[in-house]
Amino acid sequence: MSVRGTPRHVACVMDGNGRWAAQRSLPRTSGHRAAEAAVIDVIEAARSAGVGWLSLYAFSTENWSRPSTEVGFLMQLVRRVVRKHAALLHARGIRCRFLGVGDPRVPGALARDFADLMTLTRDNRGMTLTVAFDHGGRRDIVEAARSLIRSGVPADAVTEESFAAHLPFPDTPDVDLVIRTSGEQRISNFMLWQVAYAEWVFPQVLWPDFRAAHFLDCLHAYQRRERRFGGVLPAQSQGPVRSQGEGPGRGRNPHPTPEQPSYQHQNGADRT
């Protein structure tokens, strides 16, 4: 089995803050507050590992349905984190982007902080950090379709490439690896177009406990995969071989067990 290089684009679904707090008999807001350390650790780990693009799922369009007190806390927390770490991100040469932020309920001060950070870092040539905030993959696809129709492109002329050009930040490469913490195994409307052929890893550890070592384990799990993109590897054309990390919907096994990093059982009781 060949070993692949570092994935170009890694996306993280940061799941488990509420369960982390519940296990400690703390309010859910404590879990969100504890997640900050994991975010900074993962950003540093990704940059050091040579990841070119890192996307973090911070707040979905569906999260507006949470209690207003929790939503208000998240808005304040994210603003504080952005302002606290802006200088460090810029010093590291990281280009920052915010995917979404289309709902008028996003506080104006927070939206301005997002815009200021994007302006500050837009010429950086290090890793690109995309924070999905008030993001929904379906909404992005609908908006891209509307944009395409308004541009007057004939239906027969629409291609995957021309459609993708109307998505937000169209220069973003497809996601190679998605990491969803806490053991949950679902997409949750995250970057639906971009994750079409991504590999997925589902570590059991809850997001506030997720650190650089866990992130690197996930990269190593990805590197052991054999990505086929619907085809077959040259060696397989000579006869059947044992599948390694075969993803859902591709190859011979339609119901594979997702490959997990080596630490997958360290928090076996985390899932609730």
C-alpha positions in Angstrom: 0.0 0.0 0.0 1.4 3.4 -1.0 1.5 6.3 1.4 0.0 9.5 0.2 1.3 13.0 0.9 -0.2 15.7 3.0 -3.8 16.6 2.0 -4.1 20.0 0.3 -7.4 20.9 1.9 -8.6 19.7 5.3 -12.0 20.5 6.7 -13.1 20.1 10.3 -16.6 19.7 11.7 -16.0 20.8 15.3 -18.5 18.6 17.1 -18.9 17.8 20.8 -18.7 21.0 22.7 -22.1 20.4 24.4 -21.3 16.8 25.4 -17.9 17.9 26.7 -19.7 20.4 29.0 -22.4 17.9 30.0 -19.8 15.3 31.1 -18.4 17.9 33.5 -21.9 19.1 34.7 -21.1 22.5 33.1 -23.3 24.7 30.9 -23.0 24.3 27.2 -21.3 27.7 26.9 -18.4 26.3 28.9 -17.9 23.7 26.1 -17.9 26.5 23.5 -15.4 28.5 25.5 -13.1 25.4 25.9 -13.1 24.9 22.1 -10.9 28.0 21.5 -7.7 26.1 22.5 -8.5 23.3 20.1 -9.1 25.8 17.2 -5.7 27.5 17.7 -3.9 24.2 18.2 -5.3 22.7 15.0 -4.5 25.9 13.0 -0.9 25.7 14.1 -0.7 21.9 13.5 -2.2 22.2 10.0 0.2 25.0 9.0 3.2 23.2 10.4 2.2 20.0 8.5 2.0 21.8 5.2 -1.7 21.9 4.8 -2.5 24.6 2.2 -6.2 25.1 3.0 -8.0 24.5 6.3 -11.8 25.0 6.7 -13.5 25.0 10.1 -17.3 24.6 10.6 -18.1 27.1 13.3 -21.8 27.9 12.9 -24.4 26.5 10.5 -27.5 28.0 9.2 -29.4 25.5 11.3 -27.7 26.6 14.5 -29.9 29.7 14.6 -32.6 27.4 16.0 -30.6 27.0 19.2 -31.7 28.9 22.4 -31.1 32.6 21.9 -28.9 32.8 24.9 -26.5 30.2 23.5 -26.5 31.9 20.1 -25.8 35.3 21.7 -23.0 33.8 23.6 -21.5 32.3 20.5 -21.6 35.6 18.7 -19.7 37.3 21.5 -17.2 34.5 21.9 -16.4 34.4 18.2 -15.9 38.1 18.1 -13.5 37.9 21.1 -11.5 35.1 19.6 -11.2 36.8 16.2 -10.0 40.1 17.8 -7.6 38.2 20.2 -5.9 36.1 17.5 -6.0 38.4 14.5 -2.4 39.6 14.9 -1.1 36.1 15.4 -2.9 34.8 12.3 -1.5 37.6 10.2 2.0 37.1 11.6 1.9 33.5 10.6 1.1 34.5 7.0 -2.4 32.9 7.1 -5.0 34.3 4.8 -8.4 34.3 6.6 -11.8 34.0 5.0 -15.4 33.7 6.3 -17.8 31.5 4.4 -21.5 32.5 4.9 -22.3 35.5 7.1 -25.3 36.2 5.0 -28.0 36.3 7.7 -29.0 39.8 9.0 -29.0 38.3 12.5 -25.2 38.2 12.5 -24.3 41.3 14.6 -22.9 44.1 12.6 -19.8 44.5 14.8 -19.0 40.8 14.3 -19.4 41.1 10.5 -17.1 44.1 10.5 -14.5 42.2 12.5 -14.7 39.4 9.9 -14.3 41.9 7.0 -11.4 43.6 8.8 -9.5 40.3 9.3 -10.1 39.3 5.7 -8.7 42.7 4.5 -5.7 42.5 6.9 -4.7 39.0 5.7 -5.8 39.0 2.1 -2.3 39.3 0.6 -0.8 36.5 2.8 0.5 33.6 1.0 0.6 31.0 3.7 -2.2 28.6 4.6 -5.8 29.8 3.8 -8.1 29.5 6.8 -11.8 29.5 6.0 -14.2 29.7 8.9 -17.7 28.6 7.9 -20.0 30.8 9.9 -23.7 31.1 9.2 -22.9 28.5 6.5 -25.1 26.0 4.7 -24.0 23.9 1.8 -27.4 23.7 0.2 -27.8 27.5 0.4 -24.4 28.0 -1.4 -25.6 25.7 -4.2 -28.9 27.4 -4.5 -27.2 30.8 -4.6 -24.7 29.6 -7.2 -27.6 28.3 -9.4 -29.3 31.7 -9.1 -26.1 33.5 -10.1 -25.6 31.2 -13.0 -29.1 31.8 -14.3 -28.7 35.6 -13.9 -25.5 35.4 -16.0 -27.5 34.0 -18.9 -25.5 30.9 -19.5 -27.6 28.5 -21.7 -28.6 25.3 -19.9 -26.6 23.1 -22.4 -23.5 25.1 -21.7 -23.5 24.6 -17.9 -20.6 22.4 -16.7 -19.3 21.4 -13.3 -16.5 24.0 -13.8 -18.8 26.8 -14.8 -21.2 26.1 -11.9 -18.4 25.9 -9.4 -17.2 29.4 -10.6 -20.4 30.8 -9.1 -19.8 29.3 -5.6 -18.4 31.5 -2.8 -14.6 31.7 -3.0 -14.5 29.7 -6.3 -10.7 29.3 -6.0 -11.1 27.0 -3.0 -9.9 23.5 -4.0 -12.0 20.4 -3.3 -11.7 19.1 0.2 -9.4 16.1 0.5 -10.0 15.2 4.1 -12.9 15.9 6.5 -12.4 15.4 10.2 -15.6 15.2 12.3 -14.9 14.9 16.0 -17.1 13.3 18.7 -17.8 10.1 16.7 -20.8 11.4 14.9 -20.9 10.4 11.2 -22.9 12.8 9.1 -22.3 15.7 6.8 -24.5 18.3 8.4 -24.9 20.5 5.3 -21.1 21.4 5.3 -19.5 22.4 2.0 -21.6 19.9 0.1 -20.1 20.7 -3.3 -16.5 20.7 -2.1 -16.6 17.4 -0.1 -17.9 15.3 -3.0 -14.8 13.1 -3.1 -13.3 13.8 0.3 -12.1 11.1 2.6 -13.7 11.2 6.1 -12.2 10.4 9.5 -14.4 10.2 12.7 -12.3 10.4 15.8 -14.2 9.8 19.0 -12.5 12.6 20.9 -14.7 15.6 21.6 -13.7 18.9 20.0 -12.5 20.8 23.1 -10.1 17.9 23.8 -8.9 17.7 20.2 -5.2 18.7 19.8 -2.4 18.7 17.3 -1.5 15.0 18.0 -5.1 14.0 17.1 -5.0 16.1 14.0 -1.8 14.5 12.9 -3.3 11.0 13.5 -6.1 12.0 11.2 -3.6 13.1 8.5 -1.8 9.7 8.9 -5.1 7.9 8.5 -5.7 9.9 5.2 -2.2 9.0 4.0 -3.0 5.3 4.3 -6.1 5.6 2.1 -6.1 4.7 -1.6 -8.2 7.3 -3.4 -9.9 6.0 -6.5 -12.3 8.8 -7.6 -14.6 6.1 -9.0 -11.8 4.3 -11.0 -9.4 1.5 -10.1 -5.8 1.5 -9.2 -3.3 0.1 -11.8 -2.5 -2.9 -9.6 -6.2 -3.7 -9.4 -6.6 -4.1 -13.1 -4.6 -7.3 -12.8 -7.1 -8.9 -10.4 -8.9 -8.3 -7.1 -7.0 -6.9 -4.2 -7.9 -6.2 -0.6 -9.5 -2.7 -0.2 -7.7 -0.2 2.1 -9.8 2.6 3.5 -12.4 2.4 0.7 -14.8 5.3 0.9 -18.6 5.0 0.8 -20.2 4.9 -2.6 -16.9 3.9 -4.4 -15.4 0.6 -5.3 -16.7 -2.8 -4.4 -17.9 -2.4 -0.8 -21.0 -0.1 -0.4 -21.0 -0.3 3.4 -17.4 0.0 4.6 -16.4 0.7 8.2 -14.9 4.2 8.3 -11.2 4.1 9.1 -10.4 5.6 12.4 -7.2 7.1 13.8 -5.3 4.9 16.4 -6.9 6.8 19.3 -10.5 6.0 18.4 -11.4 4.3 21.6 -9.8 6.6 24.1 -13.1 8.3 24.7 -15.5 5.6 24.0 -18.2 7.0 26.2 -18.2 10.5 24.6 -21.1 9.9 22.2 -24.5 10.7 23.7 
